[in-house]
Protein backbone atom coordinates (compact mmCIF):
# COMPACT_ATOMS: atom_id res chain seq x y z
CA UNK A 1 0.00 0.00 0.00
CA UNK A 2 1.26 3.46 -0.83
CA UNK A 3 2.16 5.71 2.06
CA UNK A 4 0.45 9.08 2.46
CA UNK A 5 2.39 12.27 1.78
CA UNK A 6 4.48 10.98 -1.11
CA UNK A 7 5.30 13.85 -3.47
CA UNK A 8 7.45 14.99 -6.36
CA UNK A 9 8.84 18.48 -5.78
CA UNK A 10 10.49 20.55 -8.49
CA UNK A 11 12.10 23.95 -8.35
CA UNK A 12 12.25 26.63 -11.06
CA UNK A 13 13.05 29.43 -8.64
CA UNK A 14 9.89 28.66 -6.68
CA UNK A 15 9.19 25.25 -5.17
CA UNK A 16 6.15 23.33 -6.47
CA UNK A 17 4.92 19.91 -5.38
CA UNK A 18 2.85 17.27 -7.16
CA UNK A 19 1.20 14.60 -5.00
CA UNK A 20 1.85 11.04 -6.13
CA UNK A 21 -1.67 9.65 -6.48
CA UNK A 22 -2.72 6.37 -4.92
CA UNK A 23 -4.57 4.40 -7.64
CA UNK A 24 -6.34 2.27 -5.03
CA UNK A 25 -4.47 -1.02 -5.44
CA UNK A 26 -1.25 -2.51 -4.13
CA UNK A 27 1.60 -2.03 -6.56
CA UNK A 28 1.95 1.72 -6.93
CA UNK A 29 1.21 4.45 -9.39
CA UNK A 30 1.02 3.95 -13.15
CA UNK A 31 2.03 7.50 -14.23
CA UNK A 32 2.86 10.92 -12.83
CA UNK A 33 3.85 13.70 -15.22
CA UNK A 34 4.46 17.43 -15.11
CA UNK A 35 5.97 20.20 -17.18
CA UNK A 36 6.93 23.78 -16.51
CA UNK A 37 6.59 25.56 -19.86
CA UNK A 38 8.74 28.61 -20.35
CA UNK A 39 10.88 28.05 -17.26
CA UNK A 40 13.92 25.98 -16.42
CA UNK A 41 13.49 23.29 -13.78
CA UNK A 42 16.62 23.41 -11.61
CA UNK A 43 15.96 20.37 -9.40
CA UNK A 44 13.54 17.49 -8.88
CA UNK A 45 13.07 15.69 -5.55
CA UNK A 46 11.05 12.48 -5.23
CA UNK A 47 9.79 11.99 -1.67
CA UNK A 48 8.64 8.43 -0.92
CA UNK A 49 8.48 6.37 2.27
CA UNK A 50 9.56 2.70 2.05
CA UNK A 51 8.47 2.49 -1.58
CA UNK A 52 10.14 1.70 -4.91
CA UNK A 53 10.59 4.47 -7.50
CA UNK A 54 11.23 4.13 -11.24
CA UNK A 55 11.99 7.11 -13.48
CA UNK A 56 11.47 6.86 -17.23
CA UNK A 57 11.22 9.23 -20.23
CA UNK A 58 12.85 12.29 -18.74
CA UNK A 59 13.03 14.93 -21.47
CA UNK A 60 14.65 18.33 -21.57
CA UNK A 61 13.41 20.25 -24.60
CA UNK A 62 14.73 23.60 -25.86
CA UNK A 63 13.91 25.72 -28.87
CA UNK A 64 16.60 25.70 -31.55
CA UNK A 65 18.66 28.89 -31.81
CA UNK A 66 20.10 29.91 -35.18
CA UNK A 67 23.87 29.59 -35.30
CA UNK A 68 25.83 32.82 -35.73
CA UNK A 69 27.99 31.16 -38.40
CA UNK A 70 25.01 30.53 -40.69
CA UNK A 71 23.87 34.15 -40.30
CA UNK A 72 27.40 35.38 -41.11
CA UNK A 73 27.50 33.11 -44.18
CA UNK A 74 24.19 34.51 -45.42
CA UNK A 75 25.39 38.10 -44.83
CA UNK A 76 28.65 37.41 -46.68
CA UNK A 77 26.78 35.92 -49.64
CA UNK A 78 24.49 38.95 -49.89
CA UNK A 79 27.45 41.35 -49.67
CA UNK A 80 29.26 39.37 -52.41
CA UNK A 81 26.24 39.54 -54.70
CA UNK A 82 25.94 43.30 -54.13
CA UNK A 83 29.65 43.82 -54.89
CA UNK A 84 29.47 41.70 -58.05
CA UNK A 85 26.46 43.67 -59.27
CA UNK A 86 28.21 46.97 -58.57
CA UNK A 87 31.30 45.90 -60.53
CA UNK A 88 29.12 44.73 -63.41
CA UNK A 89 27.23 48.05 -63.49
CA UNK A 90 30.51 50.04 -63.46
CA UNK A 91 31.87 47.95 -66.36
CA UNK A 92 28.80 48.78 -68.48
CA UNK A 93 29.12 52.57 -68.01
CA UNK A 94 30.86 54.32 -70.91
CA UNK A 95 34.00 56.21 -69.97
CA UNK A 96 33.86 59.92 -70.99
CA UNK A 97 36.97 61.90 -71.73
N, CA, C and O atoms as a GROMACS GRO file, in nm:
protein
  388
    1UNK      N    1   0.084  -0.118   0.000
    1UNK     CA    2   0.000   0.000   0.000
    1UNK      C    3   0.088   0.124   0.000
    1UNK      O    4   0.191   0.128   0.068
    2UNK      N    5   0.050   0.222  -0.074
    2UNK     CA    6   0.126   0.346  -0.083
    2UNK      C    7   0.109   0.427   0.044
    2UNK      O    8   0.000   0.435   0.101
    3UNK      N    9   0.221   0.487   0.087
    3UNK     CA   10   0.216   0.571   0.206
    3UNK      C   11   0.163   0.710   0.171
    3UNK      O   12   0.182   0.758   0.059
    4UNK      N   13   0.097   0.773   0.266
    4UNK     CA   14   0.045   0.908   0.246
    4UNK      C   15   0.160   1.008   0.246
    4UNK      O   16   0.263   0.985   0.308
    5UNK      N   17   0.141   1.120   0.177
    5UNK     CA   18   0.239   1.227   0.178
    5UNK      C   19   0.353   1.210   0.080
    5UNK      O   20   0.451   1.284   0.088
    6UNK      N   21   0.343   1.116  -0.012
    6UNK     CA   22   0.448   1.098  -0.111
    6UNK      C   23   0.430   1.203  -0.221
    6UNK      O   24   0.321   1.219  -0.275
    7UNK      N   25   0.539   1.275  -0.253
    7UNK     CA   26   0.530   1.385  -0.347
    7UNK      C   27   0.651   1.388  -0.440
    7UNK      O   28   0.754   1.327  -0.414
    8UNK      N   29   0.635   1.461  -0.550
    8UNK     CA   30   0.745   1.499  -0.636
    8UNK      C   31   0.752   1.651  -0.629
    8UNK      O   32   0.653   1.719  -0.658
    9UNK      N   33   0.867   1.703  -0.590
    9UNK     CA   34   0.885   1.848  -0.578
    9UNK      C   35   0.985   1.893  -0.681
    9UNK      O   36   1.091   1.832  -0.696
   10UNK      N   37   0.953   2.000  -0.754
   10UNK     CA   38   1.048   2.055  -0.849
   10UNK      C   39   1.062   2.204  -0.827
   10UNK      O   40   0.969   2.271  -0.781
   11UNK      N   41   1.179   2.254  -0.860
   11UNK     CA   42   1.210   2.395  -0.835
   11UNK      C   43   1.251   2.464  -0.965
   11UNK      O   44   1.339   2.415  -1.036
   12UNK      N   45   1.187   2.577  -0.993
   12UNK     CA   46   1.225   2.663  -1.106
   12UNK      C   47   1.247   2.805  -1.055
   12UNK      O   48   1.223   2.902  -1.126
   13UNK      N   49   1.292   2.815  -0.933
   13UNK     CA   50   1.305   2.943  -0.864
   13UNK      C   51   1.204   2.950  -0.751
   13UNK      O   52   1.228   3.011  -0.647
   14UNK      N   53   1.089   2.886  -0.772
   14UNK     CA   54   0.989   2.866  -0.668
   14UNK      C   55   0.966   2.716  -0.658
   14UNK      O   56   0.975   2.644  -0.758
   15UNK      N   57   0.938   2.669  -0.539
   15UNK     CA   58   0.920   2.525  -0.517
   15UNK      C   59   0.773   2.488  -0.541
   15UNK      O   60   0.683   2.554  -0.489
   16UNK      N   61   0.750   2.382  -0.620
   16UNK     CA   62   0.615   2.333  -0.647
   16UNK      C   63   0.612   2.183  -0.624
   16UNK      O   64   0.707   2.112  -0.657
   17UNK      N   65   0.503   2.134  -0.567
   17UNK     CA   66   0.492   1.991  -0.538
   17UNK      C   67   0.373   1.930  -0.610
   17UNK      O   68   0.268   1.993  -0.627
   18UNK      N   69   0.392   1.805  -0.654
   18UNK     CA   70   0.285   1.727  -0.716
   18UNK      C   71   0.268   1.603  -0.630
   18UNK      O   72   0.364   1.528  -0.609
   19UNK      N   73   0.145   1.580  -0.579
   19UNK     CA   74   0.120   1.460  -0.500
   19UNK      C   75   0.125   1.338  -0.591
   19UNK      O   76   0.075   1.340  -0.703
   20UNK      N   77   0.185   1.230  -0.540
   20UNK     CA   78   0.185   1.104  -0.613
   20UNK      C   79   0.053   1.036  -0.580
   20UNK      O   80   0.031   0.998  -0.465
   21UNK      N   81  -0.034   1.020  -0.679
   21UNK     CA   82  -0.167   0.965  -0.648
   21UNK      C   83  -0.163   0.818  -0.612
   21UNK      O   84  -0.077   0.743  -0.659
   22UNK      N   85  -0.256   0.777  -0.529
   22UNK     CA   86  -0.272   0.638  -0.492
   22UNK      C   87  -0.384   0.581  -0.578
   22UNK      O   88  -0.500   0.621  -0.561
   23UNK      N   89  -0.354   0.489  -0.673
   23UNK     CA   90  -0.457   0.440  -0.764
   23UNK      C   91  -0.556   0.344  -0.699
   23UNK      O   92  -0.650   0.299  -0.765
   24UNK      N   93  -0.537   0.311  -0.572
   24UNK     CA   94  -0.634   0.227  -0.503
   24UNK      C   95  -0.603   0.079  -0.506
   24UNK      O   96  -0.690  -0.001  -0.473
   25UNK      N   97  -0.484   0.040  -0.545
   25UNK     CA   98  -0.447  -0.102  -0.544
   25UNK      C   99  -0.302  -0.113  -0.499
   25UNK      O  100  -0.225  -0.016  -0.508
   26UNK      N  101  -0.264  -0.228  -0.451
   26UNK     CA  102  -0.125  -0.251  -0.413
   26UNK      C  103  -0.041  -0.258  -0.540
   26UNK      O  104  -0.082  -0.321  -0.638
   27UNK      N  105   0.074  -0.196  -0.540
   27UNK     CA  106   0.160  -0.203  -0.656
   27UNK      C  107   0.202  -0.066  -0.708
   27UNK      O  108   0.289  -0.059  -0.794
   28UNK      N  109   0.144   0.039  -0.660
   28UNK     CA  110   0.195   0.172  -0.692
   28UNK      C  111   0.116   0.249  -0.794
   28UNK      O  112   0.000   0.219  -0.824
   29UNK      N  113   0.181   0.350  -0.847
   29UNK     CA  114   0.121   0.445  -0.939
   29UNK      C  115   0.163   0.412  -1.081
   29UNK      O  116   0.278   0.374  -1.105
   30UNK      N  117   0.071   0.425  -1.176
   30UNK     CA  118   0.102   0.395  -1.315
   30UNK      C  119   0.179   0.510  -1.381
   30UNK      O  120   0.273   0.485  -1.456
   31UNK      N  121   0.140   0.637  -1.355
   31UNK     CA  122   0.203   0.750  -1.423
   31UNK      C  123   0.185   0.878  -1.343
   31UNK      O  124   0.077   0.905  -1.290
   32UNK      N  125   0.291   0.956  -1.336
   32UNK     CA  126   0.286   1.092  -1.283
   32UNK      C  127   0.368   1.177  -1.378
   32UNK      O  128   0.483   1.143  -1.406
   33UNK      N  129   0.312   1.285  -1.429
   33UNK     CA  130   0.385   1.370  -1.522
   33UNK      C  131   0.363   1.516  -1.490
   33UNK      O  132   0.260   1.554  -1.432
   34UNK      N  133   0.460   1.599  -1.527
   34UNK     CA  134   0.446   1.743  -1.511
   34UNK      C  135   0.539   1.813  -1.606
   34UNK      O  136   0.638   1.755  -1.651
   35UNK      N  137   0.509   1.937  -1.637
   35UNK     CA  138   0.597   2.020  -1.718
   35UNK      C  139   0.589   2.162  -1.664
   35UNK      O  140   0.496   2.197  -1.592
   36UNK      N  141   0.686   2.240  -1.698
   36UNK     CA  142   0.693   2.378  -1.651
   36UNK      C  143   0.731   2.464  -1.771
   36UNK      O  144   0.845   2.508  -1.783
   37UNK      N  145   0.634   2.487  -1.859
   37UNK     CA  146   0.659   2.556  -1.986
   37UNK      C  147   0.714   2.696  -1.964
   37UNK      O  148   0.662   2.773  -1.882
   38UNK      N  149   0.818   2.727  -2.038
   38UNK     CA  150   0.874   2.861  -2.035
   38UNK      C  151   0.972   2.886  -1.923
   38UNK      O  152   1.029   2.995  -1.914
   39UNK      N  153   0.994   2.789  -1.837
   39UNK     CA  154   1.088   2.805  -1.726
   39UNK      C  155   1.184   2.687  -1.723
   39UNK      O  156   1.156   2.583  -1.782
   40UNK      N  157   1.294   2.703  -1.655
   40UNK     CA  158   1.392   2.598  -1.642
   40UNK      C  159   1.379   2.532  -1.505
   40UNK      O  160   1.387   2.600  -1.403
   41UNK      N  161   1.358   2.402  -1.504
   41UNK     CA  162   1.349   2.329  -1.378
   41UNK      C  163   1.492   2.302  -1.332
   41UNK      O  164   1.569   2.237  -1.402
   42UNK      N  165   1.526   2.353  -1.214
   42UNK     CA  166   1.662   2.341  -1.162
   42UNK      C  167   1.683   2.210  -1.085
   42UNK      O  168   1.793   2.155  -1.088
   43UNK      N  169   1.580   2.161  -1.017
   43UNK     CA  170   1.596   2.037  -0.940
   43UNK      C  171   1.462   1.966  -0.927
   43UNK      O  172   1.355   2.027  -0.931
   44UNK      N  173   1.471   1.833  -0.912
   44UNK     CA  174   1.354   1.749  -0.888
   44UNK      C  175   1.384   1.660  -0.768
   44UNK      O  176   1.490   1.597  -0.763
   45UNK      N  177   1.292   1.654  -0.673
   45UNK     CA  178   1.307   1.569  -0.555
   45UNK      C  179   1.186   1.476  -0.547
   45UNK      O  180   1.072   1.522  -0.549
   46UNK      N  181   1.212   1.346  -0.537
   46UNK     CA  182   1.105   1.248  -0.523
   46UNK      C  183   1.104   1.203  -0.378
   46UNK      O  184   1.201   1.146  -0.329
   47UNK      N  185   0.993   1.229  -0.309
   47UNK     CA  186   0.978   1.199  -0.167
   47UNK      C  187   0.885   1.080  -0.148
   47UNK      O  188   0.764   1.092  -0.162
   48UNK      N  189   0.944   0.963  -0.117
   48UNK     CA  190   0.864   0.843  -0.092
   48UNK      C  191   0.908   0.780   0.040
   48UNK      O  192   1.020   0.803   0.086
   49UNK      N  193   0.820   0.703   0.099
   49UNK     CA  194   0.848   0.637   0.227
   49UNK      C  195   0.839   0.486   0.208
   49UNK      O  196   0.730   0.432   0.186
   50UNK      N  197   0.953   0.417   0.216
   50UNK     CA  198   0.956   0.270   0.205
   50UNK      C  199   0.885   0.221   0.079
   50UNK      O  200   0.807   0.126   0.085
   51UNK      N  201   0.911   0.285  -0.032
   51UNK     CA  202   0.847   0.249  -0.158
   51UNK      C  203   0.954   0.239  -0.265
   51UNK      O  204   1.068   0.283  -0.243
   52UNK      N  205   0.921   0.184  -0.379
   52UNK     CA  206   1.014   0.170  -0.491
   52UNK      C  207   0.978   0.276  -0.595
   52UNK      O  208   0.860   0.298  -0.623
   53UNK      N  209   1.081   0.342  -0.652
   53UNK     CA  210   1.059   0.447  -0.750
   53UNK      C  211   1.130   0.411  -0.880
   53UNK      O  212   1.246   0.369  -0.878
   54UNK      N  213   1.062   0.428  -0.992
   54UNK     CA  214   1.123   0.413  -1.124
   54UNK      C  215   1.102   0.541  -1.203
   54UNK      O  216   0.991   0.596  -1.204
   55UNK      N  217   1.207   0.588  -1.268
   55UNK     CA  218   1.199   0.711  -1.348
   55UNK      C  219   1.225   0.674  -1.493
   55UNK      O  220   1.323   0.606  -1.525
   56UNK      N  221   1.135   0.719  -1.581
   56UNK     CA  222   1.147   0.686  -1.723
   56UNK      C  223   1.103   0.806  -1.806
   56UNK      O  224   1.019   0.885  -1.762
   57UNK      N  225   1.159   0.819  -1.926
   57UNK     CA  226   1.122   0.923  -2.023
   57UNK      C  227   1.138   1.064  -1.968
   57UNK      O  228   1.044   1.144  -1.973
   58UNK      N  229   1.254   1.094  -1.916
   58UNK     CA  230   1.285   1.229  -1.874
   58UNK      C  231   1.332   1.304  -1.997
   58UNK      O  232   1.426   1.261  -2.064
   59UNK      N  233   1.268   1.416  -2.027
   59UNK     CA  234   1.303   1.493  -2.147
   59UNK      C  235   1.330   1.638  -2.110
   59UNK      O  236   1.259   1.698  -2.030
   60UNK      N  237   1.433   1.691  -2.170
   60UNK     CA  238   1.465   1.833  -2.157
   60UNK      C  239   1.461   1.890  -2.298
   60UNK      O  240   1.546   1.858  -2.380
   61UNK      N  241   1.363   1.975  -2.326
   61UNK     CA  242   1.341   2.025  -2.460
   61UNK      C  243   1.370   2.175  -2.465
   61UNK      O  244   1.324   2.250  -2.379
   62UNK      N  245   1.447   2.217  -2.566
   62UNK     CA  246   1.473   2.360  -2.586
   62UNK      C  247   1.440   2.397  -2.729
   62UNK      O  248   1.438   2.311  -2.817
   63UNK      N  249   1.414   2.524  -2.752
   63UNK     CA  250   1.391   2.572  -2.887
   63UNK      C  251   1.525   2.590  -2.957
   63UNK      O  252   1.620   2.638  -2.896
   64UNK      N  253   1.534   2.552  -3.084
   64UNK     CA  254   1.660   2.570  -3.155
   64UNK      C  255   1.692   2.718  -3.176
   64UNK      O  256   1.604   2.799  -3.202
   65UNK      N  257   1.818   2.751  -3.163
   65UNK     CA  258   1.866   2.888  -3.181
   65UNK      C  259   1.952   2.891  -3.307
   65UNK      O  260   2.040   2.806  -3.322
   66UNK      N  261   1.928   2.987  -3.398
   66UNK     CA  262   2.010   2.990  -3.518
   66UNK      C  263   2.157   3.014  -3.484
   66UNK      O  264   2.189   3.094  -3.396
   67UNK      N  265   2.243   2.946  -3.555
   67UNK     CA  266   2.387   2.959  -3.530
   67UNK      C  267   2.439   3.089  -3.590
   67UNK      O  268   2.399   3.126  -3.701
   68UNK      N  269   2.527   3.158  -3.520
   68UNK     CA  270   2.583   3.282  -3.573
   68UNK      C  271   2.660   3.260  -3.703
   68UNK      O  272   2.663   3.349  -3.788
   69UNK      N  273   2.722   3.144  -3.719
   69UNK     CA  274   2.799   3.116  -3.840
   69UNK      C  275   2.709   3.114  -3.963
   69UNK      O  276   2.748   3.165  -4.068
   70UNK      N  277   2.590   3.058  -3.952
   70UNK     CA  278   2.501   3.053  -4.068
   70UNK      C  279   2.451   3.193  -4.103
   70UNK      O  280   2.434   3.225  -4.221
   71UNK      N  281   2.428   3.277  -4.002
   71UNK     CA  282   2.387   3.415  -4.030
   71UNK      C  283   2.501   3.493  -4.095
   71UNK      O  284   2.476   3.574  -4.184
   72UNK      N  285   2.624   3.470  -4.052
   72UNK     CA  286   2.740   3.538  -4.111
   72UNK      C  287   2.759   3.491  -4.256
   72UNK      O  288   2.794   3.572  -4.342
   73UNK      N  289   2.738   3.364  -4.282
   73UNK     CA  290   2.750   3.311  -4.418
   73UNK      C  291   2.646   3.375  -4.510
   73UNK      O  292   2.677   3.412  -4.623
   74UNK      N  293   2.524   3.387  -4.463
   74UNK     CA  294   2.419   3.451  -4.542
   74UNK      C  295   2.453   3.598  -4.568
   74UNK      O  296   2.437   3.645  -4.681
   75UNK      N  297   2.500   3.670  -4.467
   75UNK     CA  298   2.539   3.810  -4.483
   75UNK      C  299   2.653   3.826  -4.582
   75UNK      O  300   2.651   3.917  -4.664
   76UNK      N  301   2.752   3.738  -4.575
   76UNK     CA  302   2.865   3.742  -4.668
   76UNK      C  303   2.821   3.716  -4.811
   76UNK      O  304   2.870   3.780  -4.903
   77UNK      N  305   2.729   3.623  -4.830
   77UNK     CA  306   2.678   3.592  -4.964
   77UNK      C  307   2.604   3.712  -5.022
   77UNK      O  308   2.622   3.746  -5.139
   78UNK      N  309   2.522   3.777  -4.941
   78UNK     CA  310   2.449   3.895  -4.988
   78UNK      C  311   2.545   4.009  -5.023
   78UNK      O  312   2.526   4.078  -5.123
   79UNK      N  313   2.647   4.030  -4.940
   79UNK     CA  314   2.745   4.135  -4.967
   79UNK      C  315   2.822   4.103  -5.096
   79UNK      O  316   2.851   4.194  -5.174
   80UNK      N  317   2.856   3.978  -5.119
   80UNK     CA  318   2.926   3.938  -5.241
   80UNK      C  319   2.842   3.961  -5.365
   80UNK      O  320   2.893   4.008  -5.467
   81UNK      N  321   2.713   3.929  -5.356
   81UNK     CA  322   2.624   3.955  -5.470
   81UNK      C  323   2.613   4.104  -5.499
   81UNK      O  324   2.615   4.144  -5.616
   82UNK      N  325   2.603   4.186  -5.394
   82UNK     CA  326   2.594   4.330  -5.413
   82UNK      C  327   2.722   4.384  -5.476
   82UNK      O  328   2.715   4.469  -5.565
   83UNK      N  329   2.837   4.336  -5.434
   83UNK     CA  330   2.965   4.382  -5.489
   83UNK      C  331   2.980   4.340  -5.636
   83UNK      O  332   3.028   4.418  -5.718
   84UNK      N  333   2.940   4.218  -5.668
   84UNK     CA  334   2.947   4.170  -5.805
   84UNK      C  335   2.857   4.254  -5.896
   84UNK      O  336   2.896   4.290  -6.007
   85UNK      N  337   2.739   4.285  -5.848
   85UNK     CA  338   2.646   4.366  -5.927
   85UNK      C  339   2.703   4.506  -5.949
   85UNK      O  340   2.693   4.562  -6.058
   86UNK      N  341   2.764   4.563  -5.845
   86UNK     CA  342   2.822   4.697  -5.857
   86UNK      C  343   2.935   4.699  -5.961
   86UNK      O  344   2.944   4.790  -6.042
   87UNK      N  345   3.021   4.597  -5.956
   87UNK     CA  346   3.130   4.590  -6.053
   87UNK      C  347   3.077   4.574  -6.195
   87UNK      O  348   3.130   4.634  -6.289
   88UNK      N  349   2.973   4.495  -6.210
   88UNK     CA  350   2.912   4.473  -6.341
   88UNK      C  351   2.852   4.604  -6.394
   88UNK      O  352   2.867   4.636  -6.512
   89UNK      N  353   2.785   4.679  -6.308
   89UNK     CA  354   2.723   4.805  -6.349
   89UNK      C  355   2.831   4.908  -6.387
   89UNK      O  356   2.812   4.983  -6.482
   90UNK      N  357   2.942   4.911  -6.314
   90UNK     CA  358   3.051   5.004  -6.346
   90UNK      C  359   3.117   4.967  -6.479
   90UNK      O  360   3.161   5.056  -6.552
   91UNK      N  361   3.125   4.839  -6.511
   91UNK     CA  362   3.187   4.795  -6.636
   91UNK      C  363   3.101   4.832  -6.757
   91UNK      O  364   3.155   4.849  -6.866
   92UNK      N  365   2.971   4.845  -6.739
   92UNK     CA  366   2.880   4.878  -6.848
   92UNK      C  367   2.874   5.028  -6.876
   92UNK      O  368   2.832   5.068  -6.985
   93UNK      N  369   2.916   5.111  -6.782
   93UNK     CA  370   2.912   5.257  -6.801
   93UNK      C  371   3.020   5.299  -6.901
   93UNK      O  372   3.135   5.256  -6.890
   94UNK      N  373   2.983   5.383  -6.999
   94UNK     CA  374   3.086   5.432  -7.091
   94UNK      C  375   3.177   5.532  -7.021
   94UNK      O  376   3.132   5.610  -6.936
   95UNK      N  377   3.302   5.529  -7.056
   95UNK     CA  378   3.400   5.621  -6.997
   95UNK      C  379   3.405   5.747  -7.084
   95UNK      O  380   3.427   5.736  -7.205
   96UNK      N  381   3.385   5.865  -7.026
   96UNK     CA  382   3.386   5.992  -7.099
   96UNK      C  383   3.517   6.062  -7.077
   96UNK      O  384   3.569   6.066  -6.965
   97UNK      N  385   3.571   6.116  -7.183
   97UNK     CA  386   3.697   6.190  -7.173
   97UNK      C  387   3.681   6.332  -7.214
   97UNK      O  388   3.778   6.408  -7.211
   0.00000   0.00000   0.00000
